[in-house]
Amino acid sequence: MSRQLTNMDWMLKDLAESVPQTRNVVVLSADGLRMAQHGADTDRADRLAAACAGLQSLAGAVATELPHSNGRMRLVVIEMDGGFFYLMAAGAGAYLAVLADEGVDAGLMGQRMRDLVARIGEHLSSPPRNEEQPA
């Protein structure tokens, strides 16, 4: 994780603490790599990031079925037994994912996620990988 993303940990913590019932907050790249996290151990955050990559791809494919859509996913919300999952576009090639308990205030969560993306969206952008550059 880059130093720039490590310095954003407090912002992810702020999101988690400002919305009661928030469990995990993860920032990921479009290809499913964890970039930053709060409230989850590394293994859980990595699993969540990998699952999100598939979900954002699926949502983008569904979006292309809408007239006048550019196929870009903006927000996915899934209600499950026990809680909610939120996935929001957070810059070019980056996403913000949140797991929350079922008592979460959905409106407040959406607002706080949008606020966070607006504040740090440019820092969350993940440039496309160039195969010629070493990893």
Salt bridges, closest charged atoms under 4 A:
ASP14 OD2 - ARG119 NH2 3.99
GLU17 OE2 - LYS13 NZ 3.89
ASP31 OD2 - ARG129 NE 2.54
ASP46 OD1 - ARG34 NE 2.62
ASP101 OD1 - ARG23 NE 2.44
GLU122 OE2 - HIS123 NE2 3.84
